[in-house]
Amino acid sequence: MIDKLAYIHPNAKIGKNVTIGPWTYIGEDVEIGDNCWFSSHVVVKGPTVIGKGNKFYQFASVGEDCQDKKFAGEATRLTIGDNNVIRESVTIHRGTTQDNWVTSIGSNNLFMAYVHIAHDCVVGSNVIMANNASIAGHVHVGDWVILGGMTGVHQFVHIGDHAFVAGSSLILKDVPPFVMASGQPAVPRGLNSEGLKRRGFSKESQLAVRRAYKTLYRNSLTVEEAIEQLKEAAVDDEHIKKLVDFVATSSRGIVR
């Protein structure tokens, strides 16, 4: 159902069974998949492609020009996957030509009220960003990450899969997979053990990740020394390989 007070640009593509509330604006070059729901007063600008089953609450602003002063109106893009919940006053900006021209959002994410996702960010799937969490330009957030309320993430930072960041933290360096971090600036606070249990990690995998965490953070090793020690374990364990690859390719350095 499309309310008669909504504005839909003639070039927008709207899927089946889409609900669009009053005073919602759907702009040019916007494509919306089936079974999406838009409350009142939502703004969606393009080029933006939105998948199926997403919910957008009032005053969300999606696909707007970015706030990068180098942006000159290029036709950059925003892509959003399926079954995301985007709450009140969330802002998600398109990409820039300084990166890959696109901001990318995965599926099954929850972005609570006033979350901000800046230009060129890549956000995975099953992510929770609590109220007022903000990620700056070019940030990468892996799958199953939780960012607590009021958290700020510096541009170009990467946050690995299954990481947990406590509320009101300031993230200036990369957060490896499976790690809990908090503080201003954030420092590691242990392993996200509860998250691994909830997501069905076997006891063997949990133990392997715990040992890897101790090697990286508790054995008084440099990052390079820790990586060398972990390489052998990474051959037979996909989770340790993920951790090693993340740390070895970090350009900003990891929280320590």
Secondary structure, 3 states (H helix, E strand, C coil): CECCCCEECCCCEECCCCEECCCCEECCCEEECCCCEECCCCEECCCEEECCCCEECCCCEEEECCCCCCCCCCCCEEEECCCCEECCCCEEECCCCCCCCEEEECCCCEECCCCEECCCCEECCCCEECCCCEECCCCEECCCCEECCCCEECCCCEECCCCEECCCCEECCEECCCEEEEECCEEEEEECHHHHHHCCCCHHHHHHHHHHHHHHHCCCCCHHHHHHHHHHHHHHCHHHHHHHHHHHCCCCCECC
